[in-house]
Amino acid sequence: MSTSQQHARRGPSRGTAARQASLREHNLSLVLGHVLDADGPVSRADLAAATGLTRATVSALVDLLVESRVLAEGDPVQTGSAGRPAVPLTPARGTLAGLGLEVNVDYLGVRAVDLAGDVLESVVVPGDHHASDPAVVLADLTAHAEAVVGRLEARGIDVIGAILALPGLVDPSADRLRLAPNLGWADVDLSALREVAPFDRLGLTVTNEANLAAVAEWRARSRHLQSFLYVSGEVGIGGALLHDNAVFGGVRGWSGELGHTTVEPDGPECACGARGCLEAYAGKDALMVAAGLDRLGPVADLRARADDGDTAALAALARAGWALGVALANFVNLTDVAHVVLGGVYGPLEPYLRAHVTAELDARVLTAPRSDLVVEPSVAGDEAAMTGGAVEVLRGLIANPSSRLPS
Ligand SMILES: [Zn+2]
């Protein structure tokens, strides 16, 4: 999601043509980034003013992007008494798609999103992936992805890439998932997955699910919330810290393991082997079991029980809210983050968690009396990591727009 442009290295062996190609790539990035990040349609004149490029240069670049089905032109509108009417430019709808995939503990899925942000396809398959066989689960995911890509291509939509979200520690340098405690997966080689259809032609990459869910949140808020902590409440609890529009990944991309921060050193055992982790109180399994519900059931069951005033459900939510507040207080004290977004299953449960979370934050965050710490539910929708993966694929176009141009 970084909006910085990549500049090709200009070595002495490269000639004028290469420099011009590099310059065009840079300018295409500028123009495309402005259109994708605008709050509404923009004109060629708007783009010239915003980028400092000439009207002629902007027009030539826009023509290329329209021809490539990256941008769309609307009907001309007269904006003033003089001059030609302006043609509004928007991200193209239903032409190119990014594919976001996810394996989580109680579902897997595939979602395709276009440049306009419309969901073109979404398949979510509930399942029980506790202590599962990665080969079996990933084969199932691959079959669903193949079907989705086939349907999109039949509609004339180009799928330009795919990102898989996993609830654990992904090591891209080694092409491995190092650990996903709730799946029971450890040291899973991902290279074979990238070699099977349809992933072999989509350049599949793999990322932590909370990081991608945070991208979906950032996009859903029209990029106006630039720094926040996203809490991904699933069976496991992930966290992603966005700072200045970029996910802070840590040295290896493994930061944000909020679910394994300690709430009580002698607390209940966690799937990771330690005791008293946040997940053991506030993960979806912990919440459902404490409320006397099937851990594989939908979180709507818990919400319905709470709405009915069920004592066990309310007690489970109070305990989870307390634990979440304790963990978040530690996080806020360490990072000075001012905005916390509760995502995943916490979205529908937030009304029952809020008071317990904020009570702990008020009591434990040193700056609480002097800051405006905001805690609110996610607006990114269900399975946000799938959406975020698709969005991230499409944002890759800004860094490499010529990949879509006619050769
Ligand atoms: Zn743990």
Boltz pocket constraint, residues with backbone or C-beta under 6 A from the ligand:
constraints:
  - pocket:
      binder: B
      contacts: [[A, 259], [A, 260], [A, 270], [A, 271], [A, 272], [A, 273], [A, 274], [A, 277], [A, 279]]
      max_distance: 6.0
